[in-house]
Amino acid sequence: MAVYRSRNALTGPLTPDRIAGVALPRTSFCQRGYRADDVDALLHRLAHELRDRTRQLDLTRAENHRIKEALRAWQTRRTDERAQARHAGR
């Protein structure tokens, strides 16, 4: 996985806690800039979505591991069965 690099507050790998903890600079009255409430809402949404995707990825990895283990067990049984059949045929 590639790491996004920047000079802003979100340097390094993104995690839900890092996104939720970002404090962006606030603009003073009558200056151009983003509304702090909108930025905070977006950051919270990003954290929520990243947390959800991380959970989904963890579930997918666990299922992948379960399937690999089941395949290995099946392959071992098949190998043992074939060896027994060859041995019984002698």
C-alpha positions in Angstrom: 0.0 0.0 0.0 1.4 3.4 -1.0 1.8 6.1 1.6 0.4 9.6 0.8 3.0 12.3 1.5 2.2 15.9 2.0 3.2 18.9 4.1 -0.2 19.3 5.6 -1.7 17.9 8.8 -2.5 14.6 7.2 1.0 13.3 6.6 1.8 9.7 7.0 -0.6 6.7 6.8 -4.2 7.6 7.4 -6.1 6.0 10.3 -9.5 6.8 11.6 -8.1 8.2 14.8 -5.6 10.4 13.0 -8.3 11.8 10.7 -10.6 12.5 13.6 -7.8 14.2 15.6 -6.7 16.7 12.9 -7.1 20.3 13.9 -7.0 22.5 10.8 -6.2 26.2 11.3 -9.3 28.4 11.6 -9.7 31.6 9.6 -10.5 34.8 11.3 -13.7 36.6 10.6 -14.0 38.2 7.2 -11.2 36.2 5.7 -11.4 33.6 3.0 -11.2 30.0 4.0 -13.2 26.9 4.8 -15.9 26.9 7.5 -14.5 25.0 10.5 -17.8 23.1 11.1 -17.9 21.9 7.5 -14.3 20.7 7.6 -14.8 19.0 10.9 -17.9 17.2 9.6 -16.0 16.0 6.5 -13.1 14.7 8.7 -15.5 12.8 10.9 -17.2 11.3 7.8 -13.8 10.3 6.5 -12.8 8.7 9.8 -16.1 6.8 9.9 -15.8 5.5 6.3 -12.1 4.6 6.8 -13.0 2.8 10.0 -15.7 0.9 8.1 -13.5 0.0 5.2 -10.8 -1.2 7.6 -13.3 -3.4 9.4 -14.4 -4.8 6.0 -10.8 -5.4 5.0 -10.1 -7.2 8.3 -13.2 -9.4 7.8 -12.0 -10.2 4.2 -8.5 -11.1 5.4 -10.0 -13.4 8.1 -12.2 -15.1 5.5 -9.2 -15.5 3.1 -7.2 -17.1 5.9 -10.1 -19.4 6.8 -10.4 -20.5 3.1 -6.6 -21.0 2.7 -6.6 -23.2 5.9 -9.5 -25.2 4.6 -7.8 -25.7 1.2 -4.6 -26.8 2.9 -6.5 -29.3 5.1 -8.3 -30.7 2.0 -5.1 -31.0 0.1 -3.5 -32.8 3.0 -6.4 -35.2 3.3 -6.3 -35.9 -0.5 -2.6 -36.5 -0.4 -3.0 -38.9 2.5 -5.9 -40.7 0.8 -3.9 -41.2 -2.4 -0.9 -42.4 -0.5 -3.1 -44.9 1.4 -4.7 -46.1 -1.8 -1.3 -46.6 -3.4 -0.1 -48.4 -0.4 -3.2 -50.7 -0.2 -2.8 -51.5 -3.9 0.6 -53.1 -3.5 
